[in-house]
């Protein structure tokens, strides 16, 4: 009896611990130092930057716009009469707000078969892959946040067709993402040494 109770308690504590780790959310989503204060998140960001070549501040600015670092973010659904839930505009989900079809393309392209859209590591790798592909397909610099975001939002075909020119609101959002990336870049310079120091303990 005691052994079974101990197993149950251990399992429950482990579940709570893992759950708290997977749902970490920075205290200030507008501050890159807070966003990367979790050593696992920082390592994931570094890994994606090294693998795909897109700077951390560019990737995180895109994620900031898409989900504000909420692991289970989804597009707001329509409501009828103020209380009847309607459909969502798309099946975008997770940190990167990736569509199911684009996520499937990512998995096939990278072989990352166990990837989940609500996992920060996988979402960072996805954004790194997407921006690197935009660079290869469209010639967009990996440092050019505005155009990278436009390609991210409209898809590679949409960007080639310049569909964003018909969406003034989207161009304004892309400019906002660009400004966010500049802010993140400045913040990173201020706390990079401390983040590296913290990482050294793990």
C-alpha positions in Angstrom: 0.0 0.0 0.0 2.8 2.4 1.0 4.8 1.5 -2.1 1.8 2.2 -4.4 1.0 5.5 -2.7 4.7 6.6 -3.0 4.6 5.7 -6.7 1.4 7.7 -7.2 2.8 10.7 -5.4 6.1 10.6 -7.3 4.2 10.3 -10.6 1.9 13.2 -9.7 4.9 15.4 -8.7 6.7 14.6 -11.9 3.6 15.4 -14.0 3.3 18.8 -12.3 7.0 19.5 -12.7 7.0 18.6 -16.4 3.8 20.6 -16.9 5.3 23.7 -15.3 8.4 23.4 -17.5 6.5 23.0 -20.7 4.2 26.0 -20.0 7.0 28.5 -19.0 6.1 32.0 -20.1 8.3 35.0 -19.6 7.3 37.6 -17.1 7.8 40.4 -19.7 7.2 39.2 -23.3 8.5 42.5 -24.6 11.9 42.0 -23.0 14.3 39.5 -24.7 16.3 39.0 -21.5 13.1 37.8 -19.7 12.2 35.6 -22.7 15.5 33.9 -22.6 15.8 33.7 -18.8 14.8 30.0 -19.0 18.0 28.2 -19.8 16.2 25.6 -22.0 14.6 28.4 -24.1 18.0 30.1 -24.5 19.7 26.9 -25.6 16.9 26.2 -28.1 17.3 29.7 -29.5 21.0 29.3 -29.8 20.6 25.9 -31.5 18.2 27.3 -34.1 20.4 30.3 -34.8 23.4 28.0 -35.3 21.5 25.5 -37.4 19.7 27.9 -39.7 21.6 31.1 -39.5 18.7 33.4 -38.7 19.6 35.7 -35.8 17.8 35.0 -32.5 16.3 38.5 -32.3 14.7 38.0 -35.8 13.2 34.6 -34.9 11.9 35.8 -31.5 10.4 39.0 -33.0 8.3 36.7 -35.3 7.3 34.5 -32.5 6.4 37.5 -30.3 4.0 38.7 -33.0 2.5 35.3 -33.6 1.8 34.1 -30.1 3.4 36.4 -27.5 5.2 33.2 -26.4 2.0 31.4 -25.4 2.4 27.7 -26.1 -1.2 26.9 -27.1 -2.0 30.2 -28.9 -4.7 30.0 -31.6 -6.4 32.6 -33.8 -9.5 34.1 -32.1 -12.7 32.4 -33.2 -15.8 34.1 -34.4 -18.7 34.5 -32.0 -22.4 34.7 -33.0 -24.8 36.8 -30.9 -22.0 37.3 -28.5 -22.0 33.9 -26.9 -22.2 31.2 -29.6 -18.7 30.0 -30.6 -18.0 29.9 -34.3 -15.1 28.6 -36.3 -11.5 29.9 -36.1 -10.1 31.5 -39.3 -7.4 28.8 -39.6 -5.8 25.8 -37.8 -2.7 27.8 -36.9 -1.5 26.8 -33.4 1.3 27.0 -30.9 4.3 29.3 -30.3 4.9 29.8 -34.1 1.2 29.9 -35.1 2.1 27.3 -37.8 -0.6 25.9 -40.0 -0.9 22.1 -40.0 0.0 21.9 -43.7 3.2 24.0 -43.3 4.1 22.1 -40.2 3.8 18.8 -42.1 6.1 20.3 -44.8 8.6 21.2 -42.1 8.6 17.7 -40.7 9.0 16.1 -44.1 11.8 18.5 -44.9 13.7 18.2 -41.7 12.9 14.7 -40.6 11.8 16.0 -37.1 8.9 13.5 -36.9 8.3 14.1 -33.2 7.9 17.8 -33.5 5.0 19.5 -31.7 3.7 23.0 -32.4 3.3 23.7 -28.6 7.0 22.9 -27.9 9.3 25.9 -27.8 12.3 24.0 -29.1 10.4 22.7 -32.1 8.7 26.1 -32.8 12.1 27.8 -32.8 13.5 25.2 -35.1 10.4 25.7 -37.4 10.9 29.5 -37.6 14.6 29.0 -38.3 13.8 26.5 -41.0 11.1 28.7 -42.5 13.3 31.9 -42.6 16.2 29.9 -44.0 13.9 28.5 -46.7 12.6 32.1 -47.5 16.3 33.1 -47.9 16.9 30.2 -50.3 13.7 30.4 -52.3 13.1 34.2 -52.3 16.5 35.7 -51.6 15.4 37.4 -48.4 18.2 38.2 -46.0 17.9 36.3 -42.8 18.5 39.6 -41.0 15.7 41.4 -42.8 12.9 41.0 -40.3 10.2 42.9 -42.2 10.3 40.9 -45.4 10.9 37.7 -43.5 7.7 38.3 -41.6 5.8 39.1 -44.8 6.9 35.8 -46.3 6.1 34.0 -43.1 2.6 35.4 -43.0 1.7 35.2 -46.7 3.6 32.0 -47.6 6.4 31.8 -50.2 3.9 31.9 -53.2 2.0 34.9 -51.7 5.2 36.8 -51.1 6.3 36.2 -54.7 2.9 37.5 -55.9 3.3 40.4 -53.5 -0.2 39.8 -52.0 0.9 41.9 -49.0 0.7 45.1 -51.2 -3.1 44.7 -51.0 -3.0 44.5 -47.2 -1.9 47.8 -45.7 -2.5 46.5 -42.2 -0.1 43.6 -42.8 2.7 45.9 -44.0 2.2 47.9 -40.7 2.4 44.7 -38.7 5.6 43.7 -40.5 7.1 47.1 -39.7 6.1 46.6 -36.0 7.8 43.2 -36.1 10.9 44.8 -37.5 11.0 47.4 -34.7 10.5 44.6 -32.1 13.5 42.8 -33.6 15.7 45.9 -33.2 14.5 46.3 -29.6 15.2 42.6 -28.9 18.7 43.0 -30.5 19.6 45.9 -28.1 18.3 44.0 -25.1 20.2 40.9 -26.0 23.5 42.9 -26.1 22.8 44.0 -22.5 22.1 40.6 -21.1 24.0 38.2 -23.3 27.0 37.9 -20.9 24.7 37.1 -18.0 22.7 34.5 -20.1 25.9 32.8 -21.1 27.1 32.8 -17.5 23.8 31.2 -16.3 24.0 28.6 -19.1 27.4 27.6 -17.8 25.9 26.2 -14.6 23.8 23.6 -16.5 
